[in-house]
Amino acid sequence: MTTQPAESVSAPVALPGQLAGVISAEVYEAASRLGVAQHLHQVVDLTREVYGGFSAVSVSVDPEIPDDTHIVFRVPVRCSVEAALDMDEEWGRRIIEIIPRSPQVYLTSLDFQA
């Protein structure tokens, strides 16, 4: 699986106001292609609410599996594994309320920090 950093932007895209400066054009374009761009600001808000924020957002593509593309929120966490799993479970439960048909497009990557 390859991950493309949010900083690599190939072409200028007009981002909706609430996403400008938070999400790269590449991430927004991937969300558009995957049919979930209209939910992106809600996922940003949910991630901030559940985890307190995120450090990066990237597009992850598995070259061996056709159409296996995800938008990954890298989340720094400073808590126990159990607390982080509880947060992850809450995030997963609540994202289904936002995107009932294809919530698996959005993923988190927990980055445990001391």
TAJO-V676645 format. One record per residue. RES is the residue in one letter. SS is DSSP state (2 for helix, 1 for strand, 0 for the rest). D_FIRST is the distance of its C-alpha to the first C-alpha in Angstrom with 2 decimals. Layout:
res: [RES;RES]
ss: [SS;SS]
d_first: [D_FIRST;D_FIRST]
//
This chain:
res: [M;T;T;Q;P;A;E;S;V;S;A;P;V;A;L;P;G;Q;L;A;G;V;I;S;A;E;V;Y;E;A;A;S;R;L;G;V;A;Q;H;L;H;Q;V;V;D;L;T;R;E;V;Y;G;G;F;S;A;V;S;V;S;V;D;P;E;I;P;D;D;T;H;I;V;F;R;V;P;V;R;C;S;V;E;A;A;L;D;M;D;E;E;W;G;R;R;I;I;E;I;I;P;R;S;P;Q;V;Y;L;T;S;L;D;F;Q;A]
ss: [0;1;1;1;0;0;0;0;0;0;0;0;0;0;0;0;0;0;0;0;0;0;0;0;2;2;2;2;2;2;2;2;2;0;0;0;2;2;2;2;2;2;2;2;2;2;2;2;2;2;2;0;0;0;0;1;1;1;1;1;1;0;0;0;0;0;0;0;1;1;1;1;1;1;1;1;1;0;0;0;2;2;2;2;2;2;2;2;2;2;2;2;2;2;2;2;2;2;0;0;0;0;2;2;2;1;1;1;1;1;1;1;0;0]
d_first: [0.00;3.77;6.69;9.97;12.99;15.71;18.18;17.08;19.33;20.12;23.19;25.57;25.43;28.07;26.57;28.76;30.93;29.47;25.94;27.09;26.24;23.81;21.00;19.95;20.76;17.15;16.35;19.65;19.06;15.80;17.87;20.64;18.73;17.55;21.17;20.92;22.12;25.50;24.16;22.25;25.31;25.93;22.46;23.07;26.48;25.33;22.80;25.63;28.08;26.25;24.61;26.93;24.36;20.92;19.99;17.31;15.54;12.40;10.44;6.79;5.77;4.12;6.39;7.87;9.10;11.54;12.01;9.17;9.35;10.29;12.55;12.18;15.44;15.48;18.69;20.89;23.06;26.26;27.43;27.40;24.53;26.79;27.38;23.71;23.07;26.07;24.76;21.38;23.42;25.66;22.89;21.44;25.00;25.95;23.02;24.14;27.50;26.05;23.82;25.15;23.38;19.73;19.11;15.61;14.49;15.20;13.76;14.93;13.62;16.83;17.75;20.88;23.51;26.89]
//
